Amino acid sequence: MEKEKLLESLKDKLKEKGYKLTVQRKAILDVFLENQSGHLSPEEIYDSVRDKYPDIGLATVYRTLQLLEQLNIIYKLNFDDGCSRYELNTSSEDHQHHHLICVECGTVFEVKLDLLENLELEIEREGEFKIVDHNVKFFGYCKDCQNKSH
């Protein structure tokens, strides 16, 4: 989806929940729109926004991330490295994609395939349990790190 259309869609999502697109919120959304395949930490987002808006505070970034996550505009990700990361939710589906995480260099790759839908249906049917989401992370070595030492 092109950047302007996506921004309008995000703006509408904020408005329908009773929130305005403030300068700070727009600046943070712009960072996500410019890094759509990125997995950004709050500090990376803060550094990017601060380049354009030097007066913005880190607390404002954290509050905005919390709001955007509550509104399902962004996802909060945990790659077990002690740092929360965020990515833009460009999907209308409820499920997130999966991630491959290199244990050597820390690079994160996205896997668009969702092969767990049938498994979810089976679990729901067998276990009388309603699944609302799942999160899968695969840890290993990326192609570059495999070529270096493994």
FIKOLMI-573089 format. One record per residue (C-alpha): residue number from 1; x, y, z; residue in three letters. Coordinates in Angstrom, 2 decimals. Example, Ala and Ser with C-alpha at 12.3 -4.5 7.8 and 13.67 -1.06 7.14 Angstrom:
<nodes>
<node><pos>1</pos><c1>12.30</c1><c2>-4.50</c2><c3>7.80</c3><code>Ala</code></node>
<node><pos>2</pos><c1>13.67</c1><c2>-1.06</c2><c3>7.14</c3><code>Ser</code></node>
</nodes>
This chain:
<nodes>
<node><pos>1</pos><c1>0.00</c1><c2>0.00</c2><c3>0.00</c3><code>Met</code></node>
<node><pos>2</pos><c1>1.41</c1><c2>3.39</c2><c3>-0.88</c3><code>Glu</code></node>
<node><pos>3</pos><c1>2.53</c1><c2>5.65</c2><c3>1.94</c3><code>Lys</code></node>
<node><pos>4</pos><c1>-0.15</c1><c2>8.36</c2><c3>1.63</c3><code>Glu</code></node>
<node><pos>5</pos><c1>-3.02</c1><c2>5.84</c2><c3>1.52</c3><code>Lys</code></node>
<node><pos>6</pos><c1>-1.60</c1><c2>4.01</c2><c3>4.50</c3><code>Leu</code></node>
<node><pos>7</pos><c1>-1.22</c1><c2>7.25</c2><c3>6.47</c3><code>Leu</code></node>
<node><pos>8</pos><c1>-4.85</c1><c2>8.17</c2><c3>5.69</c3><code>Glu</code></node>
<node><pos>9</pos><c1>-5.98</c1><c2>4.74</c2><c3>6.85</c3><code>Ser</code></node>
<node><pos>10</pos><c1>-4.00</c1><c2>5.10</c2><c3>10.10</c3><code>Leu</code></node>
<node><pos>11</pos><c1>-5.37</c1><c2>8.61</c2><c3>10.60</c3><code>Lys</code></node>
<node><pos>12</pos><c1>-8.92</c1><c2>7.28</c2><c3>10.18</c3><code>Asp</code></node>
<node><pos>13</pos><c1>-8.23</c1><c2>4.51</c2><c3>12.70</c3><code>Lys</code></node>
<node><pos>14</pos><c1>-7.09</c1><c2>7.09</c2><c3>15.26</c3><code>Leu</code></node>
<node><pos>15</pos><c1>-10.07</c1><c2>9.34</c2><c3>14.58</c3><code>Lys</code></node>
<node><pos>16</pos><c1>-12.65</c1><c2>6.57</c2><c3>14.90</c3><code>Glu</code></node>
<node><pos>17</pos><c1>-11.27</c1><c2>5.79</c2><c3>18.37</c3><code>Lys</code></node>
<node><pos>18</pos><c1>-11.45</c1><c2>9.47</c2><c3>19.38</c3><code>Gly</code></node>
<node><pos>19</pos><c1>-7.78</c1><c2>10.41</c2><c3>18.96</c3><code>Tyr</code></node>
<node><pos>20</pos><c1>-6.23</c1><c2>13.17</c2><c3>16.87</c3><code>Lys</code></node>
<node><pos>21</pos><c1>-3.22</c1><c2>12.84</c2><c3>14.64</c3><code>Leu</code></node>
<node><pos>22</pos><c1>-0.92</c1><c2>15.15</c2><c3>16.58</c3><code>Thr</code></node>
<node><pos>23</pos><c1>2.42</c1><c2>16.31</c2><c3>15.19</c3><code>Val</code></node>
<node><pos>24</pos><c1>4.22</c1><c2>13.83</c2><c3>17.44</c3><code>Gln</code></node>
<node><pos>25</pos><c1>1.99</c1><c2>10.90</c2><c3>16.44</c3><code>Arg</code></node>
<node><pos>26</pos><c1>2.38</c1><c2>11.73</c2><c3>12.77</c3><code>Lys</code></node>
<node><pos>27</pos><c1>6.17</c1><c2>11.95</c2><c3>13.16</c3><code>Ala</code></node>
<node><pos>28</pos><c1>6.24</c1><c2>8.51</c2><c3>14.79</c3><code>Ile</code></node>
<node><pos>29</pos><c1>3.93</c1><c2>7.03</c2><c3>12.15</c3><code>Leu</code></node>
<node><pos>30</pos><c1>6.19</c1><c2>8.53</c2><c3>9.47</c3><code>Asp</code></node>
<node><pos>31</pos><c1>9.14</c1><c2>6.61</c2><c3>10.94</c3><code>Val</code></node>
<node><pos>32</pos><c1>7.13</c1><c2>3.39</c2><c3>10.61</c3><code>Phe</code></node>
<node><pos>33</pos><c1>6.04</c1><c2>4.26</c2><c3>7.08</c3><code>Leu</code></node>
<node><pos>34</pos><c1>9.67</c1><c2>4.90</c2><c3>6.09</c3><code>Glu</code></node>
<node><pos>35</pos><c1>10.76</c1><c2>1.58</c2><c3>7.66</c3><code>Asn</code></node>
<node><pos>36</pos><c1>7.86</c1><c2>-0.71</c2><c3>6.83</c3><code>Gln</code></node>
<node><pos>37</pos><c1>9.93</c1><c2>-3.87</c2><c3>6.91</c3><code>Ser</code></node>
<node><pos>38</pos><c1>11.84</c1><c2>-2.80</c2><c3>10.01</c3><code>Gly</code></node>
<node><pos>39</pos><c1>11.59</c1><c2>-4.02</c2><c3>13.57</c3><code>His</code></node>
<node><pos>40</pos><c1>12.25</c1><c2>-0.80</c2><c3>15.44</c3><code>Leu</code></node>
<node><pos>41</pos><c1>13.14</c1><c2>-0.29</c2><c3>19.08</c3><code>Ser</code></node>
<node><pos>42</pos><c1>11.69</c1><c2>2.71</c2><c3>20.95</c3><code>Pro</code></node>
<node><pos>43</pos><c1>15.16</c1><c2>4.26</c2><c3>21.01</c3><code>Glu</code></node>
<node><pos>44</pos><c1>15.55</c1><c2>3.91</c2><c3>17.23</c3><code>Glu</code></node>
<node><pos>45</pos><c1>12.14</c1><c2>5.50</c2><c3>16.75</c3><code>Ile</code></node>
<node><pos>46</pos><c1>13.04</c1><c2>8.29</c2><c3>19.18</c3><code>Tyr</code></node>
<node><pos>47</pos><c1>16.35</c1><c2>8.97</c2><c3>17.39</c3><code>Asp</code></node>
<node><pos>48</pos><c1>14.60</c1><c2>9.15</c2><c3>14.00</c3><code>Ser</code></node>
<node><pos>49</pos><c1>11.84</c1><c2>11.46</c2><c3>15.24</c3><code>Val</code></node>
<node><pos>50</pos><c1>14.26</c1><c2>13.67</c2><c3>17.17</c3><code>Arg</code></node>
<node><pos>51</pos><c1>16.09</c1><c2>14.50</c2><c3>13.93</c3><code>Asp</code></node>
<node><pos>52</pos><c1>12.99</c1><c2>16.39</c2><c3>12.74</c3><code>Lys</code></node>
<node><pos>53</pos><c1>11.49</c1><c2>17.31</c2><c3>16.13</c3><code>Tyr</code></node>
<node><pos>54</pos><c1>14.33</c1><c2>17.92</c2><c3>18.62</c3><code>Pro</code></node>
<node><pos>55</pos><c1>11.90</c1><c2>18.86</c2><c3>21.41</c3><code>Asp</code></node>
<node><pos>56</pos><c1>10.14</c1><c2>15.47</c2><c3>21.50</c3><code>Ile</code></node>
<node><pos>57</pos><c1>10.72</c1><c2>13.44</c2><c3>24.65</c3><code>Gly</code></node>
<node><pos>58</pos><c1>11.36</c1><c2>9.73</c2><c3>24.97</c3><code>Leu</code></node>
<node><pos>59</pos><c1>8.31</c1><c2>9.48</c2><c3>27.27</c3><code>Ala</code></node>
<node><pos>60</pos><c1>6.14</c1><c2>10.86</c2><c3>24.46</c3><code>Thr</code></node>
<node><pos>61</pos><c1>7.48</c1><c2>8.20</c2><c3>22.12</c3><code>Val</code></node>
<node><pos>62</pos><c1>6.71</c1><c2>5.44</c2><c3>24.65</c3><code>Tyr</code></node>
<node><pos>63</pos><c1>3.18</c1><c2>6.76</c2><c3>25.29</c3><code>Arg</code></node>
<node><pos>64</pos><c1>2.52</c1><c2>7.01</c2><c3>21.56</c3><code>Thr</code></node>
<node><pos>65</pos><c1>3.80</c1><c2>3.48</c2><c3>20.96</c3><code>Leu</code></node>
<node><pos>66</pos><c1>1.53</c1><c2>2.21</c2><c3>23.72</c3><code>Gln</code></node>
<node><pos>67</pos><c1>-1.48</c1><c2>3.97</c2><c3>22.18</c3><code>Leu</code></node>
<node><pos>68</pos><c1>-0.68</c1><c2>2.77</c2><c3>18.64</c3><code>Leu</code></node>
<node><pos>69</pos><c1>-0.31</c1><c2>-0.78</c2><c3>19.93</c3><code>Glu</code></node>
<node><pos>70</pos><c1>-3.67</c1><c2>-0.59</c2><c3>21.77</c3><code>Gln</code></node>
<node><pos>71</pos><c1>-5.29</c1><c2>0.62</c2><c3>18.53</c3><code>Leu</code></node>
<node><pos>72</pos><c1>-3.69</c1><c2>-2.31</c2><c3>16.65</c3><code>Asn</code></node>
<node><pos>73</pos><c1>-1.82</c1><c2>0.10</c2><c3>14.38</c3><code>Ile</code></node>
<node><pos>74</pos><c1>1.53</c1><c2>-1.40</c2><c3>15.38</c3><code>Ile</code></node>
<node><pos>75</pos><c1>2.65</c1><c2>-4.71</c2><c3>16.84</c3><code>Tyr</code></node>
<node><pos>76</pos><c1>4.97</c1><c2>-5.06</c2><c3>19.80</c3><code>Lys</code></node>
<node><pos>77</pos><c1>7.50</c1><c2>-7.80</c2><c3>19.22</c3><code>Leu</code></node>
<node><pos>78</pos><c1>9.78</c1><c2>-9.63</c2><c3>21.62</c3><code>Asn</code></node>
<node><pos>79</pos><c1>12.76</c1><c2>-11.41</c2><c3>20.10</c3><code>Phe</code></node>
<node><pos>80</pos><c1>14.11</c1><c2>-12.57</c2><c3>23.48</c3><code>Asp</code></node>
<node><pos>81</pos><c1>16.98</c1><c2>-10.10</c2><c3>23.31</c3><code>Asp</code></node>
<node><pos>82</pos><c1>15.77</c1><c2>-7.89</c2><c3>26.15</c3><code>Gly</code></node>
<node><pos>83</pos><c1>14.49</c1><c2>-5.18</c2><c3>23.83</c3><code>Cys</code></node>
<node><pos>84</pos><c1>10.93</c1><c2>-4.58</c2><c3>22.66</c3><code>Ser</code></node>
<node><pos>85</pos><c1>10.60</c1><c2>-3.85</c2><c3>18.97</c3><code>Arg</code></node>
<node><pos>86</pos><c1>7.70</c1><c2>-2.57</c2><c3>16.95</c3><code>Tyr</code></node>
<node><pos>87</pos><c1>6.46</c1><c2>-2.91</c2><c3>13.42</c3><code>Glu</code></node>
<node><pos>88</pos><c1>3.59</c1><c2>-1.42</c2><c3>11.48</c3><code>Leu</code></node>
<node><pos>89</pos><c1>0.46</c1><c2>-3.53</c2><c3>11.18</c3><code>Asn</code></node>
<node><pos>90</pos><c1>-0.29</c1><c2>-3.33</c2><c3>7.48</c3><code>Thr</code></node>
<node><pos>91</pos><c1>-2.44</c1><c2>-6.45</c2><c3>7.51</c3><code>Ser</code></node>
<node><pos>92</pos><c1>-6.17</c1><c2>-6.59</c2><c3>7.92</c3><code>Ser</code></node>
<node><pos>93</pos><c1>-5.78</c1><c2>-10.12</c2><c3>9.26</c3><code>Glu</code></node>
<node><pos>94</pos><c1>-5.63</c1><c2>-10.93</c2><c3>12.94</c3><code>Asp</code></node>
<node><pos>95</pos><c1>-2.48</c1><c2>-13.02</c2><c3>12.71</c3><code>His</code></node>
<node><pos>96</pos><c1>1.04</c1><c2>-11.75</c2><c3>12.57</c3><code>Gln</code></node>
<node><pos>97</pos><c1>3.71</c1><c2>-13.19</c2><c3>10.35</c3><code>His</code></node>
<node><pos>98</pos><c1>6.56</c1><c2>-15.18</c2><c3>11.84</c3><code>His</code></node>
<node><pos>99</pos><c1>10.21</c1><c2>-14.30</c2><c3>12.31</c3><code>His</code></node>
<node><pos>100</pos><c1>13.59</c1><c2>-15.92</c2><c3>11.74</c3><code>Leu</code></node>
<node><pos>101</pos><c1>16.21</c1><c2>-14.58</c2><c3>14.14</c3><code>Ile</code></node>
<node><pos>102</pos><c1>19.92</c1><c2>-15.06</c2><c3>13.56</c3><code>Cys</code></node>
<node><pos>103</pos><c1>21.60</c1><c2>-15.92</c2><c3>16.87</c3><code>Val</code></node>
<node><pos>104</pos><c1>24.95</c1><c2>-14.74</c2><c3>15.52</c3><code>Glu</code></node>
<node><pos>105</pos><c1>24.29</c1><c2>-11.24</c2><c3>14.10</c3><code>Cys</code></node>
<node><pos>106</pos><c1>20.76</c1><c2>-10.59</c2><c3>15.44</c3><code>Gly</code></node>
<node><pos>107</pos><c1>19.22</c1><c2>-9.94</c2><c3>12.03</c3><code>Thr</code></node>
<node><pos>108</pos><c1>15.47</c1><c2>-10.56</c2><c3>11.91</c3><code>Val</code></node>
<node><pos>109</pos><c1>13.78</c1><c2>-11.90</c2><c3>8.79</c3><code>Phe</code></node>
<node><pos>110</pos><c1>10.04</c1><c2>-12.13</c2><c3>8.21</c3><code>Glu</code></node>
<node><pos>111</pos><c1>8.24</c1><c2>-15.28</c2><c3>7.12</c3><code>Val</code></node>
<node><pos>112</pos><c1>4.96</c1><c2>-14.46</c2><c3>5.40</c3><code>Lys</code></node>
<node><pos>113</pos><c1>3.70</c1><c2>-18.05</c2><c3>5.35</c3><code>Leu</code></node>
<node><pos>114</pos><c1>1.20</c1><c2>-18.95</c2><c3>8.03</c3><code>Asp</code></node>
<node><pos>115</pos><c1>1.20</c1><c2>-22.72</c2><c3>8.15</c3><code>Leu</code></node>
<node><pos>116</pos><c1>-0.43</c1><c2>-22.89</c2><c3>11.57</c3><code>Leu</code></node>
<node><pos>117</pos><c1>-4.04</c1><c2>-22.16</c2><c3>10.63</c3><code>Glu</code></node>
<node><pos>118</pos><c1>-4.93</c1><c2>-25.86</c2><c3>10.27</c3><code>Asn</code></node>
<node><pos>119</pos><c1>-3.16</c1><c2>-26.64</c2><c3>13.52</c3><code>Leu</code></node>
<node><pos>120</pos><c1>-5.14</c1><c2>-23.88</c2><c3>15.26</c3><code>Glu</code></node>
<node><pos>121</pos><c1>-8.42</c1><c2>-25.26</c2><c3>13.94</c3><code>Leu</code></node>
<node><pos>122</pos><c1>-7.51</c1><c2>-28.74</c2><c3>15.14</c3><code>Glu</code></node>
<node><pos>123</pos><c1>-6.52</c1><c2>-27.44</c2><c3>18.61</c3><code>Ile</code></node>
<node><pos>124</pos><c1>-9.75</c1><c2>-25.47</c2><c3>18.89</c3><code>Glu</code></node>
<node><pos>125</pos><c1>-11.83</c1><c2>-28.45</c2><c3>17.85</c3><code>Arg</code></node>
<node><pos>126</pos><c1>-10.02</c1><c2>-30.98</c2><c3>20.08</c3><code>Glu</code></node>
<node><pos>127</pos><c1>-9.34</c1><c2>-28.81</c2><c3>23.10</c3><code>Gly</code></node>
<node><pos>128</pos><c1>-12.42</c1><c2>-26.60</c2><c3>23.16</c3><code>Glu</code></node>
<node><pos>129</pos><c1>-10.08</c1><c2>-23.62</c2><c3>23.26</c3><code>Phe</code></node>
<node><pos>130</pos><c1>-10.54</c1><c2>-20.43</c2><c3>21.23</c3><code>Lys</code></node>
<node><pos>131</pos><c1>-7.17</c1><c2>-19.23</c2><c3>19.89</c3><code>Ile</code></node>
<node><pos>132</pos><c1>-6.95</c1><c2>-15.50</c2><c3>19.20</c3><code>Val</code></node>
<node><pos>133</pos><c1>-3.33</c1><c2>-15.27</c2><c3>18.08</c3><code>Asp</code></node>
<node><pos>134</pos><c1>-0.02</c1><c2>-17.06</c2><c3>17.90</c3><code>His</code></node>
<node><pos>135</pos><c1>3.59</c1><c2>-16.01</c2><c3>17.71</c3><code>Asn</code></node>
<node><pos>136</pos><c1>6.35</c1><c2>-18.12</c2><c3>16.24</c3><code>Val</code></node>
<node><pos>137</pos><c1>10.07</c1><c2>-17.35</c2><c3>16.28</c3><code>Lys</code></node>
<node><pos>138</pos><c1>12.73</c1><c2>-19.53</c2><c3>14.72</c3><code>Phe</code></node>
<node><pos>139</pos><c1>16.31</c1><c2>-19.12</c2><c3>15.93</c3><code>Phe</code></node>
<node><pos>140</pos><c1>19.30</c1><c2>-20.12</c2><c3>13.82</c3><code>Gly</code></node>
<node><pos>141</pos><c1>22.02</c1><c2>-18.77</c2><c3>11.55</c3><code>Tyr</code></node>
<node><pos>142</pos><c1>21.40</c1><c2>-16.53</c2><c3>8.55</c3><code>Cys</code></node>
<node><pos>143</pos><c1>23.10</c1><c2>-17.23</c2><c3>5.23</c3><code>Lys</code></node>
<node><pos>144</pos><c1>25.92</c1><c2>-14.73</c2><c3>5.88</c3><code>Asp</code></node>
<node><pos>145</pos><c1>26.71</c1><c2>-16.11</c2><c3>9.34</c3><code>Cys</code></node>
<node><pos>146</pos><c1>26.58</c1><c2>-19.70</c2><c3>8.06</c3><code>Gln</code></node>
<node><pos>147</pos><c1>29.19</c1><c2>-18.81</c2><c3>5.45</c3><code>Asn</code></node>
<node><pos>148</pos><c1>31.45</c1><c2>-17.21</c2><c3>8.08</c3><code>Lys</code></node>
<node><pos>149</pos><c1>31.83</c1><c2>-19.92</c2><c3>10.65</c3><code>Ser</code></node>
<node><pos>150</pos><c1>29.18</c1><c2>-22.65</c2><c3>10.57</c3><code>His</code></node>
</nodes>
